[in-house]
Amino acid sequence: MSEFTNESVMAIESLLDDVDGALERLRLGTYRTCQICSAPLDNTELEANPLLARCGDHLALA
Ligand SMILES: [Zn+2]
């Protein structure tokens, strides 16, 4: 497996984790709130990125 393929697989798996996380947060009722501080997320930003999981203050944290 080439390095390029590895990076692609990792990028796709990371995306899959984000999707799983969003679905899980929908089930738990914590969708639309920041994972870190529970602040409500901006509707416009959620529409632009439905997988958004953190507020602006915590967006950079992985
Ligand atoms: Zn936050």
N, CA, C, O and the ligand as a Tripos MOL2 file, in Angstrom:
@<TRIPOS>MOLECULE
protein
  249   247    63     0     0
PROTEIN
NO_CHARGES

@<TRIPOS>ATOM
      1 N           0.8530   -1.1970    0.0000 N.3       1 MET1
      2 CA          0.0000    0.0000    0.0000 C.3       1 MET1
      3 C           0.8880    1.2460    0.0000 C.2       1 MET1
      4 O           1.7570    1.3930    0.8590 O.2       1 MET1
      5 N           0.6700    2.1310   -0.9540 N.am      2 SER2
      6 CA          1.4890    3.3290   -1.0410 C.3       2 SER2
      7 C           1.1480    4.3220    0.0670 C.2       2 SER2
      8 O           0.1010    4.2250    0.7060 O.2       2 SER2
      9 N           2.0380    5.2620    0.2770 N.am      3 GLU3
     10 CA          1.8150    6.2630    1.3140 C.3       3 GLU3
     11 C           0.5750    7.1050    0.9990 C.2       3 GLU3
     12 O          -0.1940    7.4930    1.8780 O.2       3 GLU3
     13 N           0.4230    7.3670   -0.3110 N.am      4 PHE4
     14 CA         -0.7290    8.1670   -0.7300 C.3       4 PHE4
     15 C          -2.0350    7.4590   -0.3540 C.2       4 PHE4
     16 O          -2.9660    8.0840    0.1520 O.2       4 PHE4
     17 N          -2.0900    6.1570   -0.6070 N.am      5 THR5
     18 CA         -3.2950    5.3850   -0.2990 C.3       5 THR5
     19 C          -3.5500    5.3820    1.2020 C.2       5 THR5
     20 O          -4.6850    5.5340    1.6530 O.2       5 THR5
     21 N          -2.4530    5.2010    1.9860 N.am      6 ASN6
     22 CA         -2.5940    5.2320    3.4380 C.3       6 ASN6
     23 C          -3.2310    6.5330    3.9120 C.2       6 ASN6
     24 O          -4.1410    6.5290    4.7400 O.2       6 ASN6
     25 N          -2.7450    7.6300    3.3790 N.am      7 GLU7
     26 CA         -3.2800    8.9280    3.7910 C.3       7 GLU7
     27 C          -4.7430    9.0630    3.3850 C.2       7 GLU7
     28 O          -5.5470    9.6320    4.1230 O.2       7 GLU7
     29 N          -5.0870    8.5340    2.2040 N.am      8 SER8
     30 CA         -6.4700    8.6060    1.7550 C.3       8 SER8
     31 C          -7.3670    7.7910    2.6780 C.2       8 SER8
     32 O          -8.4440    8.2420    3.0680 O.2       8 SER8
     33 N          -6.9120    6.5830    3.0250 N.am      9 VAL9
     34 CA         -7.7020    5.7260    3.9220 C.3       9 VAL9
     35 C          -7.8830    6.4120    5.2630 C.2       9 VAL9
     36 O          -8.9760    6.4010    5.8280 O.2       9 VAL9
     37 N          -6.8080    7.0110    5.7770 N.am     10 MET10
     38 CA         -6.9000    7.6870    7.0720 C.3      10 MET10
     39 C          -7.8530    8.8770    7.0040 C.2      10 MET10
     40 O          -8.6050    9.1240    7.9480 O.2      10 MET10
     41 N          -7.8270    9.6180    5.8860 N.am     11 ALA11
     42 CA         -8.7180   10.7740    5.7360 C.3      11 ALA11
     43 C         -10.1690   10.3100    5.6930 C.2      11 ALA11
     44 O         -11.0470   10.9370    6.2860 O.2      11 ALA11
     45 N         -10.4170    9.2010    4.9820 N.am     12 ILE12
     46 CA        -11.7900    8.6880    4.8720 C.3      12 ILE12
     47 C         -12.2580    8.1470    6.2160 C.2      12 ILE12
     48 O         -13.4020    8.3670    6.6140 O.2      12 ILE12
     49 N         -11.3680    7.4330    6.9200 N.am     13 GLU13
     50 CA        -11.7510    6.8840    8.2190 C.3      13 GLU13
     51 C         -12.0240    7.9950    9.2330 C.2      13 GLU13
     52 O         -12.9040    7.8750   10.0850 O.2      13 GLU13
     53 N         -11.2550    9.0750    9.1240 N.am     14 SER14
     54 CA        -11.4760   10.2220   10.0030 C.3      14 SER14
     55 C         -12.8430   10.8380    9.7400 C.2      14 SER14
     56 O         -13.5480   11.2350   10.6680 O.2      14 SER14
     57 N         -13.2110   10.9120    8.4530 N.am     15 LEU15
     58 CA        -14.5200   11.4310    8.0660 C.3      15 LEU15
     59 C         -15.6260   10.5310    8.6170 C.2      15 LEU15
     60 O         -16.6520   11.0040    9.1060 O.2      15 LEU15
     61 N         -15.3880    9.2240    8.5260 N.am     16 LEU16
     62 CA        -16.3560    8.2440    9.0150 C.3      16 LEU16
     63 C         -16.5560    8.3970   10.5210 C.2      16 LEU16
     64 O         -17.6770    8.2980   11.0200 O.2      16 LEU16
     65 N         -15.4580    8.6390   11.2400 N.am     17 ASP17
     66 CA        -15.5460    8.8780   12.6870 C.3      17 ASP17
     67 C         -16.4070   10.1040   12.9820 C.2      17 ASP17
     68 O         -17.2020   10.1090   13.9210 O.2      17 ASP17
     69 N         -16.2320   11.1580   12.1510 N.am     18 ASP18
     70 CA        -17.0170   12.3750   12.3390 C.3      18 ASP18
     71 C         -18.5020   12.0950   12.1220 C.2      18 ASP18
     72 O         -19.3530   12.5890   12.8610 O.2      18 ASP18
     73 N         -18.8030   11.2860   11.0840 N.am     19 VAL19
     74 CA        -20.2050   10.9340   10.7900 C.3      19 VAL19
     75 C         -20.7750   10.1090   11.9410 C.2      19 VAL19
     76 O         -21.8770   10.3820   12.4180 O.2      19 VAL19
     77 N         -20.0250    9.1000   12.3870 N.am     20 ASP20
     78 CA        -20.4680    8.2730   13.5210 C.3      20 ASP20
     79 C         -20.7130    9.1400   14.7470 C.2      20 ASP20
     80 O         -21.7030    8.9670   15.4570 O.2      20 ASP20
     81 N         -19.8010   10.0730   14.9850 N.am     21 GLY21
     82 CA        -19.9130   10.9440   16.1390 C.3      21 GLY21
     83 C         -21.1590   11.8200   16.0620 C.2      21 GLY21
     84 O         -21.8480   12.0210   17.0620 O.2      21 GLY21
     85 N         -21.4440   12.3420   14.8590 N.am     22 ALA22
     86 CA        -22.6140   13.1910   14.6800 C.3      22 ALA22
     87 C         -23.8910   12.3890   14.9060 C.2      22 ALA22
     88 O         -24.8250   12.8720   15.5470 O.2      22 ALA22
     89 N         -23.9350   11.1540   14.3780 N.am     23 LEU23
     90 CA        -25.1130   10.2980   14.5610 C.3      23 LEU23
     91 C         -25.2960    9.9520   16.0370 C.2      23 LEU23
     92 O         -26.4140    9.9520   16.5520 O.2      23 LEU23
     93 N         -24.1920    9.6600   16.7030 N.am     24 GLU24
     94 CA        -24.2500    9.3250   18.1230 C.3      24 GLU24
     95 C         -24.7600   10.5180   18.9330 C.2      24 GLU24
     96 O         -25.5690   10.3620   19.8480 O.2      24 GLU24
     97 N         -24.2750   11.7120   18.5810 N.am     25 ARG25
     98 CA        -24.7080   12.9080   19.3060 C.3      25 ARG25
     99 C         -26.1820   13.2100   19.0300 C.2      25 ARG25
    100 O         -26.8820   13.7410   19.8920 O.2      25 ARG25
    101 N         -26.6550   12.8680   17.8180 N.am     26 LEU26
    102 CA        -28.0890   13.0040   17.5220 C.3      26 LEU26
    103 C         -28.8920   12.0950   18.4510 C.2      26 LEU26
    104 O         -29.9050   12.5060   19.0170 O.2      26 LEU26
    105 N         -28.4160   10.8350   18.6030 N.am     27 ARG27
    106 CA        -29.1030    9.8710   19.4730 C.3      27 ARG27
    107 C         -29.1090   10.3430   20.9150 C.2      27 ARG27
    108 O         -30.1040   10.1820   21.6220 O.2      27 ARG27
    109 N         -27.9990   10.9280   21.3550 N.am     28 LEU28
    110 CA        -27.8590   11.3410   22.7510 C.3      28 LEU28
    111 C         -28.5120   12.6960   23.0100 C.2      28 LEU28
    112 O         -28.6730   13.1070   24.1590 O.2      28 LEU28
    113 N         -28.8880   13.3870   21.9300 N.am     29 GLY29
    114 CA        -29.5110   14.6950   22.0810 C.3      29 GLY29
    115 C         -28.5060   15.8090   22.3220 C.2      29 GLY29
    116 O         -28.8750   16.8930   22.7740 O.2      29 GLY29
    117 N         -27.2390   15.5500   22.0240 N.am     30 THR30
    118 CA        -26.2270   16.5840   22.2220 C.3      30 THR30
    119 C         -25.7390   17.1630   20.8940 C.2      30 THR30
    120 O         -24.7810   17.9350   20.8560 O.2      30 THR30
    121 N         -26.4190   16.7750   19.7940 N.am     31 TYR31
    122 CA        -26.1150   17.3770   18.5020 C.3      31 TYR31
    123 C         -26.4470   18.8670   18.6010 C.2      31 TYR31
    124 O         -27.3650   19.2410   19.3310 O.2      31 TYR31
    125 N         -25.7260   19.7140   17.8890 N.am     32 ARG32
    126 CA        -25.9200   21.1660   17.9340 C.3      32 ARG32
    127 C         -25.3220   21.7970   19.1830 C.2      32 ARG32
    128 O         -25.5330   22.9840   19.4290 O.2      32 ARG32
    129 N         -24.5880   21.0360   19.9710 N.am     33 THR33
    130 CA        -23.8610   21.6470   21.0880 C.3      33 THR33
    131 C         -22.3880   21.2510   20.9910 C.2      33 THR33
    132 O         -22.0400   20.2000   20.4530 O.2      33 THR33
    133 N         -21.5260   22.1340   21.5340 N.am     34 CYS34
    134 CA        -20.0820   21.8810   21.5030 C.3      34 CYS34
    135 C         -19.7460   20.6610   22.3560 C.2      34 CYS34
    136 O         -20.2550   20.5070   23.4660 O.2      34 CYS34
    137 N         -18.8710   19.7840   21.8170 N.am     35 GLN35
    138 CA        -18.4320   18.5860   22.5280 C.3      35 GLN35
    139 C         -17.6470   18.9420   23.7860 C.2      35 GLN35
    140 O         -17.6390   18.1840   24.7560 O.2      35 GLN35
    141 N         -16.9910   20.0910   23.7660 N.am     36 ILE36
    142 CA        -16.0980   20.4570   24.8590 C.3      36 ILE36
    143 C         -16.8330   21.2290   25.9520 C.2      36 ILE36
    144 O         -16.7350   20.8840   27.1290 O.2      36 ILE36
    145 N         -17.5790   22.2880   25.5590 N.am     37 CYS37
    146 CA        -18.1630   23.1770   26.5650 C.3      37 CYS37
    147 C         -19.6930   23.1760   26.5470 C.2      37 CYS37
    148 O         -20.3190   23.8770   27.3410 O.2      37 CYS37
    149 N         -20.3050   22.3840   25.6360 N.am     38 SER38
    150 CA        -21.7640   22.2570   25.5400 C.3      38 SER38
    151 C         -22.4650   23.5460   25.1210 C.2      38 SER38
    152 O         -23.6850   23.6540   25.2470 O.2      38 SER38
    153 N         -21.7040   24.5240   24.6230 N.am     39 ALA39
    154 CA        -22.3320   25.7400   24.1040 C.3      39 ALA39
    155 C         -23.1060   25.3980   22.8290 C.2      39 ALA39
    156 O         -22.6600   24.5660   22.0400 O.2      39 ALA39
    157 N         -24.2780   26.0420   22.6210 N.am     40 PRO40
    158 CA        -25.0290   25.7910   21.3880 C.3      40 PRO40
    159 C         -24.2470   26.2220   20.1610 C.2      40 PRO40
    160 O         -23.6180   27.2800   20.1550 O.2      40 PRO40
    161 N         -24.2870   25.3910   19.1120 N.am     41 LEU41
    162 CA        -23.5550   25.7170   17.8930 C.3      41 LEU41
    163 C         -24.4010   26.6100   17.0010 C.2      41 LEU41
    164 O         -25.6310   26.5860   17.0510 O.2      41 LEU41
    165 N         -23.7140   27.3970   16.1830 N.am     42 ASP42
    166 CA        -24.3690   28.3240   15.2720 C.3      42 ASP42
    167 C         -25.0910   27.5640   14.1540 C.2      42 ASP42
    168 O         -24.4920   26.7280   13.4780 O.2      42 ASP42
    169 N         -26.3760   27.8590   13.9660 N.am     43 ASN43
    170 CA        -27.1690   27.1610   12.9470 C.3      43 ASN43
    171 C         -26.5930   27.2960   11.5490 C.2      43 ASN43
    172 O         -26.5750   26.3360   10.7770 O.2      43 ASN43
    173 N         -26.1160   28.5110   11.2250 N.am     44 THR44
    174 CA        -25.5510   28.7460    9.8990 C.3      44 THR44
    175 C         -24.3170   27.8820    9.6790 C.2      44 THR44
    176 O         -24.1170   27.3290    8.5980 O.2      44 THR44
    177 N         -23.4890   27.7730   10.7190 N.am     45 GLU45
    178 CA        -22.2790   26.9560   10.6060 C.3      45 GLU45
    179 C         -22.6320   25.4700   10.5170 C.2      45 GLU45
    180 O         -21.9780   24.7120    9.8010 O.2      45 GLU45
    181 N         -23.6690   25.0600   11.2480 N.am     46 LEU46
    182 CA        -24.1060   23.6590   11.1770 C.3      46 LEU46
    183 C         -24.6550   23.3190    9.7940 C.2      46 LEU46
    184 O         -24.4480   22.2150    9.2910 O.2      46 LEU46
    185 N         -25.3560   24.2740    9.1860 N.am     47 GLU47
    186 CA        -25.8720   24.0410    7.8420 C.3      47 GLU47
    187 C         -24.7290   23.9060    6.8520 C.2      47 GLU47
    188 O         -24.7870   23.0970    5.9250 O.2      47 GLU47
    189 N         -23.6840   24.7090    7.0550 N.am     48 ALA48
    190 CA        -22.5230   24.6440    6.1700 C.3      48 ALA48
    191 C         -21.7430   23.3510    6.4090 C.2      48 ALA48
    192 O         -21.1910   22.7730    5.4720 O.2      48 ALA48
    193 N         -21.6970   22.8970    7.6690 N.am     49 ASN49
    194 CA        -20.9770   21.6730    8.0070 C.3      49 ASN49
    195 C         -21.7820   20.8770    9.0370 C.2      49 ASN49
    196 O         -21.6380   21.0980   10.2400 O.2      49 ASN49
    197 N         -22.6310   19.9520    8.5720 N.am     50 PRO50
    198 CA        -23.5060   19.1890    9.4710 C.3      50 PRO50
    199 C         -22.7350   18.3310   10.4610 C.2      50 PRO50
    200 O         -23.3070   17.8490   11.4390 O.2      50 PRO50
    201 N         -21.4270   18.1320   10.2170 N.am     51 LEU51
    202 CA        -20.6280   17.3100   11.1210 C.3      51 LEU51
    203 C         -19.9230   18.1460   12.1810 C.2      51 LEU51
    204 O         -19.1400   17.6250   12.9770 O.2      51 LEU51
    205 N         -20.2060   19.4440   12.1860 N.am     52 LEU52
    206 CA        -19.5980   20.3460   13.1580 C.3      52 LEU52
    207 C         -19.8750   19.8450   14.5750 C.2      52 LEU52
    208 O         -21.0220   19.5840   14.9360 O.2      52 LEU52
    209 N         -18.8150   19.7160   15.3740 N.am     53 ALA53
    210 CA        -18.9830   19.1370   16.7060 C.3      53 ALA53
    211 C         -18.5040   20.0700   17.8120 C.2      53 ALA53
    212 O         -18.7000   19.7900   18.9940 O.2      53 ALA53
    213 N         -17.8710   21.1910   17.4230 N.am     54 ARG54
    214 CA        -17.2970   22.0710   18.4450 C.3      54 ARG54
    215 C         -17.5420   23.5310   18.1030 C.2      54 ARG54
    216 O         -17.6150   23.8940   16.9290 O.2      54 ARG54
    217 N         -17.6700   24.3660   19.1240 N.am     55 CYS55
    218 CA        -17.8640   25.7930   18.9160 C.3      55 CYS55
    219 C         -16.5610   26.4240   18.4120 C.2      55 CYS55
    220 O         -15.5220   25.7660   18.3660 O.2      55 CYS55
    221 N         -16.6280   27.6920   18.0380 N.am     56 GLY56
    222 CA        -15.4670   28.3870   17.5050 C.3      56 GLY56
    223 C         -14.2690   28.3610   18.4360 C.2      56 GLY56
    224 O         -13.1250   28.2900   17.9890 O.2      56 GLY56
    225 N         -14.5400   28.4180   19.7430 N.am     57 ASP57
    226 CA        -13.4580   28.4200   20.7320 C.3      57 ASP57
    227 C         -12.7020   27.0960   20.7580 C.2      57 ASP57
    228 O         -11.5160   27.0700   21.0840 O.2      57 ASP57
    229 N         -13.3720   25.9990   20.4190 N.am     58 HIS58
    230 CA        -12.7810   24.6680   20.5790 C.3      58 HIS58
    231 C         -12.6060   23.9270   19.2520 C.2      58 HIS58
    232 O         -12.2420   22.7510   19.2340 O.2      58 HIS58
    233 N         -12.8710   24.6290   18.1320 N.am     59 LEU59
    234 CA        -12.8160   24.0060   16.8170 C.3      59 LEU59
    235 C         -11.4410   23.4340   16.5060 C.2      59 LEU59
    236 O         -11.3280   22.4030   15.8420 O.2      59 LEU59
    237 N         -10.3890   24.1070   16.9890 N.am     60 ALA60
    238 CA         -9.0240   23.6890   16.6490 C.3      60 ALA60
    239 C          -8.6030   22.4400   17.4200 C.2      60 ALA60
    240 O          -7.6460   21.7690   17.0320 O.2      60 ALA60
    241 N          -9.3060   22.1180   18.5080 N.am     61 LEU61
    242 CA         -8.9410   20.9380   19.2990 C.3      61 LEU61
    243 C          -9.4280   19.6700   18.6200 C.2      61 LEU61
    244 O         -10.5560   19.6150   18.1290 O.2      61 LEU61
    245 N          -8.5850   18.6620   18.5920 N.am     62 ALA62
    246 CA         -8.9750   17.4030   17.9390 C.3      62 ALA62
    247 C          -9.6410   16.4740   18.9440 C.2      62 ALA62
    248 O         -10.0410   15.3650   18.5890 O.2      62 ALA62
    249 ZN        -16.8150   24.9140   23.0340 Zn       63 ZN63
@<TRIPOS>BOND
     1     1     2 1
     2     2     3 1
     3     3     4 2
     4     3     5 am
     5     5     6 1
     6     6     7 1
     7     7     8 2
     8     7     9 am
     9     9    10 1
    10    10    11 1
    11    11    12 2
    12    11    13 am
    13    13    14 1
    14    14    15 1
    15    15    16 2
    16    15    17 am
    17    17    18 1
    18    18    19 1
    19    19    20 2
    20    19    21 am
    21    21    22 1
    22    22    23 1
    23    23    24 2
    24    23    25 am
    25    25    26 1
    26    26    27 1
    27    27    28 2
    28    27    29 am
    29    29    30 1
    30    30    31 1
    31    31    32 2
    32    31    33 am
    33    33    34 1
    34    34    35 1
    35    35    36 2
    36    35    37 am
    37    37    38 1
    38    38    39 1
    39    39    40 2
    40    39    41 am
    41    41    42 1
    42    42    43 1
    43    43    44 2
    44    43    45 am
    45    45    46 1
    46    46    47 1
    47    47    48 2
    48    47    49 am
    49    49    50 1
    50    50    51 1
    51    51    52 2
    52    51    53 am
    53    53    54 1
    54    54    55 1
    55    55    56 2
    56    55    57 am
    57    57    58 1
    58    58    59 1
    59    59    60 2
    60    59    61 am
    61    61    62 1
    62    62    63 1
    63    63    64 2
    64    63    65 am
    65    65    66 1
    66    66    67 1
    67    67    68 2
    68    67    69 am
    69    69    70 1
    70    70    71 1
    71    71    72 2
    72    71    73 am
    73    73    74 1
    74    74    75 1
    75    75    76 2
    76    75    77 am
    77    77    78 1
    78    78    79 1
    79    79    80 2
    80    79    81 am
    81    81    82 1
    82    82    83 1
    83    83    84 2
    84    83    85 am
    85    85    86 1
    86    86    87 1
    87    87    88 2
    88    87    89 am
    89    89    90 1
    90    90    91 1
    91    91    92 2
    92    91    93 am
    93    93    94 1
    94    94    95 1
    95    95    96 2
    96    95    97 am
    97    97    98 1
    98    98    99 1
    99    99   100 2
   100    99   101 am
   101   101   102 1
   102   102   103 1
   103   103   104 2
   104   103   105 am
   105   105   106 1
   106   106   107 1
   107   107   108 2
   108   107   109 am
   109   109   110 1
   110   110   111 1
   111   111   112 2
   112   111   113 am
   113   113   114 1
   114   114   115 1
   115   115   116 2
   116   115   117 am
   117   117   118 1
   118   118   119 1
   119   119   120 2
   120   119   121 am
   121   121   122 1
   122   122   123 1
   123   123   124 2
   124   123   125 am
   125   125   126 1
   126   126   127 1
   127   127   128 2
   128   127   129 am
   129   129   130 1
   130   130   131 1
   131   131   132 2
   132   131   133 am
   133   133   134 1
   134   134   135 1
   135   135   136 2
   136   135   137 am
   137   137   138 1
   138   138   139 1
   139   139   140 2
   140   139   141 am
   141   141   142 1
   142   142   143 1
   143   143   144 2
   144   143   145 am
   145   145   146 1
   146   146   147 1
   147   147   148 2
   148   147   149 am
   149   149   150 1
   150   150   151 1
   151   151   152 2
   152   151   153 am
   153   153   154 1
   154   154   155 1
   155   155   156 2
   156   155   157 am
   157   157   158 1
   158   158   159 1
   159   159   160 2
   160   159   161 am
   161   161   162 1
   162   162   163 1
   163   163   164 2
   164   163   165 am
   165   165   166 1
   166   166   167 1
   167   167   168 2
   168   167   169 am
   169   169   170 1
   170   170   171 1
   171   171   172 2
   172   171   173 am
   173   173   174 1
   174   174   175 1
   175   175   176 2
   176   175   177 am
   177   177   178 1
   178   178   179 1
   179   179   180 2
   180   179   181 am
   181   181   182 1
   182   182   183 1
   183   183   184 2
   184   183   185 am
   185   185   186 1
   186   186   187 1
   187   187   188 2
   188   187   189 am
   189   189   190 1
   190   190   191 1
   191   191   192 2
   192   191   193 am
   193   193   194 1
   194   194   195 1
   195   195   196 2
   196   195   197 am
   197   197   198 1
   198   198   199 1
   199   199   200 2
   200   199   201 am
   201   201   202 1
   202   202   203 1
   203   203   204 2
   204   203   205 am
   205   205   206 1
   206   206   207 1
   207   207   208 2
   208   207   209 am
   209   209   210 1
   210   210   211 1
   211   211   212 2
   212   211   213 am
   213   213   214 1
   214   214   215 1
   215   215   216 2
   216   215   217 am
   217   217   218 1
   218   218   219 1
   219   219   220 2
   220   219   221 am
   221   221   222 1
   222   222   223 1
   223   223   224 2
   224   223   225 am
   225   225   226 1
   226   226   227 1
   227   227   228 2
   228   227   229 am
   229   229   230 1
   230   230   231 1
   231   231   232 2
   232   231   233 am
   233   233   234 1
   234   234   235 1
   235   235   236 2
   236   235   237 am
   237   237   238 1
   238   238   239 1
   239   239   240 2
   240   239   241 am
   241   241   242 1
   242   242   243 1
   243   243   244 2
   244   243   245 am
   245   245   246 1
   246   246   247 1
   247   247   248 2
@<TRIPOS>SUBSTRUCTURE
     1 MET1         2 RESIDUE 1 A MET
     2 SER2         6 RESIDUE 1 A SER
     3 GLU3        10 RESIDUE 1 A GLU
     4 PHE4        14 RESIDUE 1 A PHE
     5 THR5        18 RESIDUE 1 A THR
     6 ASN6        22 RESIDUE 1 A ASN
     7 GLU7        26 RESIDUE 1 A GLU
     8 SER8        30 RESIDUE 1 A SER
     9 VAL9        34 RESIDUE 1 A VAL
    10 MET10       38 RESIDUE 1 A MET
    11 ALA11       42 RESIDUE 1 A ALA
    12 ILE12       46 RESIDUE 1 A ILE
    13 GLU13       50 RESIDUE 1 A GLU
    14 SER14       54 RESIDUE 1 A SER
    15 LEU15       58 RESIDUE 1 A LEU
    16 LEU16       62 RESIDUE 1 A LEU
    17 ASP17       66 RESIDUE 1 A ASP
    18 ASP18       70 RESIDUE 1 A ASP
    19 VAL19       74 RESIDUE 1 A VAL
    20 ASP20       78 RESIDUE 1 A ASP
    21 GLY21       82 RESIDUE 1 A GLY
    22 ALA22       86 RESIDUE 1 A ALA
    23 LEU23       90 RESIDUE 1 A LEU
    24 GLU24       94 RESIDUE 1 A GLU
    25 ARG25       98 RESIDUE 1 A ARG
    26 LEU26      102 RESIDUE 1 A LEU
    27 ARG27      106 RESIDUE 1 A ARG
    28 LEU28      110 RESIDUE 1 A LEU
    29 GLY29      114 RESIDUE 1 A GLY
    30 THR30      118 RESIDUE 1 A THR
    31 TYR31      122 RESIDUE 1 A TYR
    32 ARG32      126 RESIDUE 1 A ARG
    33 THR33      130 RESIDUE 1 A THR
    34 CYS34      134 RESIDUE 1 A CYS
    35 GLN35      138 RESIDUE 1 A GLN
    36 ILE36      142 RESIDUE 1 A ILE
    37 CYS37      146 RESIDUE 1 A CYS
    38 SER38      150 RESIDUE 1 A SER
    39 ALA39      154 RESIDUE 1 A ALA
    40 PRO40      158 RESIDUE 1 A PRO
    41 LEU41      162 RESIDUE 1 A LEU
    42 ASP42      166 RESIDUE 1 A ASP
    43 ASN43      170 RESIDUE 1 A ASN
    44 THR44      174 RESIDUE 1 A THR
    45 GLU45      178 RESIDUE 1 A GLU
    46 LEU46      182 RESIDUE 1 A LEU
    47 GLU47      186 RESIDUE 1 A GLU
    48 ALA48      190 RESIDUE 1 A ALA
    49 ASN49      194 RESIDUE 1 A ASN
    50 PRO50      198 RESIDUE 1 A PRO
    51 LEU51      202 RESIDUE 1 A LEU
    52 LEU52      206 RESIDUE 1 A LEU
    53 ALA53      210 RESIDUE 1 A ALA
    54 ARG54      214 RESIDUE 1 A ARG
    55 CYS55      218 RESIDUE 1 A CYS
    56 GLY56      222 RESIDUE 1 A GLY
    57 ASP57      226 RESIDUE 1 A ASP
    58 HIS58      230 RESIDUE 1 A HIS
    59 LEU59      234 RESIDUE 1 A LEU
    60 ALA60      238 RESIDUE 1 A ALA
    61 LEU61      242 RESIDUE 1 A LEU
    62 ALA62      246 RESIDUE 1 A ALA
    63 ZN63       249 GROUP 0 **** ****
